[in-house]
């Protein structure tokens, strides 16, 4: 999930169940970064792994999560979907 969605994760239906069933990777998004990393929103995600361990996230005991910081793109998933649908039409 993007770090912009993390802010509302505790409001999802059964967030604790989601994080117990699968590990979570939180990808940094512009304007939503480290301020959320130690917030109450991350409590239901379980133990935070170092980003260097992200490739083995699926092997770890759940609930587990990782924060991944990469080069940021200032484009939303909605914009990506819209661009993709225009390509399919044209």
C-alpha positions as CSV (number, residue, x, y, z in Angstrom):
1,X,0.0,0.0,0.0
2,X,1.1,3.6,-0.5
3,X,2.0,5.5,2.7
4,X,-0.9,7.9,1.8
5,X,-3.4,5.0,2.4
6,X,-1.7,4.0,5.6
7,X,-3.2,7.0,7.3
8,X,-6.7,5.4,7.0
9,X,-5.7,1.7,7.3
10,X,-7.1,1.4,10.8
11,X,-10.5,2.4,9.4
12,X,-10.6,-0.5,6.9
13,X,-12.8,-3.5,7.5
14,X,-10.8,-5.9,9.8
15,X,-7.3,-4.3,9.4
16,X,-5.8,-6.6,12.1
17,X,-7.0,-9.6,10.2
18,X,-5.5,-8.3,7.0
19,X,-2.1,-7.8,8.6
20,X,-2.3,-11.3,10.3
21,X,-3.0,-13.0,7.0
22,X,-0.3,-11.3,4.9
23,X,2.7,-9.1,5.3
24,X,2.4,-5.5,4.3
25,X,4.8,-3.4,2.3
26,X,4.2,0.4,2.7
27,X,5.6,2.3,-0.2
28,X,6.6,6.0,0.4
29,X,4.3,8.5,-1.4
30,X,5.0,12.2,-1.7
31,X,4.0,14.1,1.4
32,X,3.3,10.9,3.4
33,X,6.5,9.5,4.8
34,X,8.2,9.1,8.1
35,X,5.7,11.0,10.1
36,X,3.4,7.9,10.0
37,X,6.0,5.3,10.7
38,X,5.7,5.5,14.5
39,X,2.0,6.4,14.6
40,X,-1.0,4.5,15.9
41,X,-1.8,3.6,12.3
42,X,1.1,1.2,12.2
43,X,0.2,-0.7,15.4
44,X,-2.1,-3.2,13.6
45,X,0.6,-3.9,11.0
46,X,2.8,-5.7,13.6
47,X,6.5,-5.8,13.7
48,X,8.4,-3.4,11.3
49,X,11.3,-4.9,9.4
50,X,14.2,-3.0,8.1
51,X,13.8,-2.1,4.4
52,X,16.9,-4.2,3.6
53,X,14.8,-7.3,4.6
54,X,11.9,-6.4,2.2
55,X,12.8,-9.2,-0.2
56,X,12.2,-11.8,2.5
57,X,9.0,-10.2,3.9
58,X,6.8,-13.0,2.8
59,X,8.9,-15.5,4.7
60,X,8.6,-13.6,8.0
61,X,6.1,-14.4,10.8
62,X,3.0,-12.2,10.6
63,X,2.0,-9.6,11.4
64,X,5.0,-8.0,9.8
65,X,5.5,-4.9,7.6
66,X,8.2,-2.9,5.9
67,X,8.5,0.7,4.7
68,X,10.0,1.0,1.3
69,X,11.5,4.3,0.2
70,X,12.3,4.7,-3.5
71,X,12.4,7.5,-6.0
72,X,9.0,9.3,-5.6
73,X,6.6,9.9,-8.4
74,X,4.0,12.5,-8.0
75,X,1.3,10.6,-9.8
76,X,-1.7,9.0,-8.2
77,X,-3.0,5.5,-8.9
78,X,-6.1,7.1,-10.3
79,X,-4.1,9.0,-12.8
80,X,-2.2,5.8,-13.8
81,X,-5.5,4.0,-14.3
82,X,-6.8,6.9,-16.4
83,X,-3.7,6.9,-18.6
84,X,-3.9,3.1,-19.0
85,X,-7.6,3.2,-20.0
86,X,-6.9,5.9,-22.6
87,X,-4.2,3.7,-24.1
88,X,-6.6,0.8,-24.4
89,X,-9.2,2.9,-26.1
90,X,-6.8,4.6,-28.6
